[in-house]
Structure formats: C-alpha cells, structure tokens
C-alpha cells in the first residue's frame, strides 16, 4: 500500500487534459477536420477569392486543430478552492482510494481503461474525459513511484 499527499496544480491538470485529449479518437477526427477546413480555405482562395469565407474556413481549421474548449473548462474549474484541497491517495491491490478535502472516492482497477505516463504525471483513464491524475512529485521516493508503476502495469494497460 502506497499513500501520497499533494495539492493539485493547474499546470498539471492542463497537462493531463492535453495528454488525454491527444489519446482520444475525437482528437484525431478533429485533426482531420482541421486539415479539410484548411484545404477548403486554400481552395476558396484559389477558386474565388471570397475572403470572408477564407476567414471562416481558417477560424474553423484553427478551432478544430487546437480544440480549446476542454482546456478552457479545466482552466476555469481548477482555480481558487479546487487548488487548495489536499489530495490523499492510497494505491493498493484493490485500486485507488482518494480523499479530496474530506470527500472519499474509491476506484477499483477494473474501472480504468488505460494509463498514459508523461515525464511528470500518471494519467489513469476510466471514461471519456474521466481520469485520475497522479503527479510524480507526490511520491516520497523513486522506489515508491516504481512500485506504483508496477501496480498499474499489473492491473491496467498502458497507452503512450
């Protein structure tokens, strides 16, 4: 059993959101849509020079490529009080057990679909835009982090 304590950092939550977003099918579909919109903008420029339509296609391409809405939602939801709660997470053979400012949540390993690891985070995904974030800075030692990674590898698939 491993217990870590930490406070959420907005930059880590945004990194987790970007990491999850890049792993999703929606992200790949949006990227294709962005390329199609960019192609439409170029075609409009070459075929008719309808400048208002070029701007519309260009804005659509940028919006689809960067998909800012989920990142904006994370930025707005992780401010003030949400950043002040102490997160206490216990990791054991049954799963992850969270205590976030007195609110307790248990997530068994079976709920998780896959794990994505970044240099700073472990992102454990259990649904669409539903994931648990474990910052590596919260582990007391490299051994504790390695033991957690081993538990994760035993129980859920790794992606990325």
N, C-alpha and C positions, 0 to 999 in steps of 0.2 A: 504494500500500500504506500502510495506517494501522495503527499499533500503539499500543494503550492498555494501561496497567497500573493496577490498582486492587485493593482488598480488598473482599470482599463485606460489605455492611451488612445486618443483619437487617431493618431497616425497608424497604429497597429490595426485598428478596426478598419480603416480605409485600405490598408494593405491586404487584409483578409478579404474584404469585399472585392477588390481588384483581382485577387488570386482566384476567388471563387468564380467571379464573372468570366474570367478568361477560360475557365474549365467548362463552362456551360454551352449547351447546344445553341441557346438563344444568342450568345455572343458570336458564334460562328455564322449563324444566319444573318445577324445584323451586319457583320463584316461584309458578307456577300452583297447584301442590300446596299451598303455604302458604296461598294465598287460599282454596282449597277447605277446608282444615283449619280456618281461621278461621271460614268460613261454617258449618261443622259445629258449631263451638263455640257460635256465636251461636244456631243452630237448636236445639241441645241446651238452651241456657239458656232460650230462649223456650218450647220444647215440653215439656220435662220437668223442668227444673231439676236434672238429675243432675250435681251439682257435681264428682264425681271425673272424669266423662267430659269436662266442660268443661276441667278442668286438663290432661287427656291431649291433647285436641284443641289446646289453646293451646300446650302444650310442643312438639307436633309442628309446629304452624304456625311457631313461632319457629325451631326446628331447620331446617326446610326453607327459611325465608326467609334465614337467615344462613349456612347450610351451613358450620359451623365446622371440620369435620374436616380438610379440606385445609389450612386456615390454621394449625391446630394442628400438623399434620405439618411444615409449613415452619418454624414457630417452634421445634419440637423438633430439626429437622435442622440448622438454621443457628445453632449455638451453639458455643462453645469453639473447637476446632481448625478447623472449617469456616470460621470467620470470620477465621482467621489466615493462610490461604493467600493468596499473591499470585497474582492472575489477570493473565495477559498474553495479550491477544487481538490477533491480527493479522487485519485485514479487507482483502481484495483481490478481484480479479475472479473468483476461483475460489470464494470463500466466507469462512467464519470459521474461524480456527485458534486453538484455545485451548491454553494451557499453564497448568494449575492446580496449583501446587505440584509441578511436575515431571511431572504426568500430561498427556499431549498428546491432544487430540481435534480432528479436522478435520470440519467440517460444510459441504458444498458448498451453494450457494444453492438447488439443486433440492430439497433436503430440507425447506426452510422452506415452510410453507403460507401464512402471512401475518405481518404486522408490526403491532403496536399501539404507538403512541407516547403517552407521558404527558409532563407537564412535566419529569420527572426521569429517565425511562427510555426505552429502546427494547427492546421485548419481541418477540423473533422466535420464533414458534411453529412447531414441527415435529412435533407429535403431541399426544395427549391428556395433559395435564399435563406436557408436554415442551416446554421453551422455553429460549432463551438470553436472558440479561439483560445489556444494555449500559448502565451508568449514564452519563448525560451528563456528570457531574462528572469522569469519567476522561479526557475529550478535552482536549487541550492548548490548543485554540483553537476559536472558533466556526466558523472555516473548516474545521477537521478534522471537526467534527460535521456541518457541511453536506455535505462530501464523502462522509461515511459515509451520511448520509440519501439522497444521490443514488444511491450504490451500491445501497442497499436498494431504493429505488424502481425502479431498473432491473431488479432481479432477483426481487423478491417483491411480492405485492400488499399493500396497506395496509388495515388494518381499524381503524376507530375513530379 
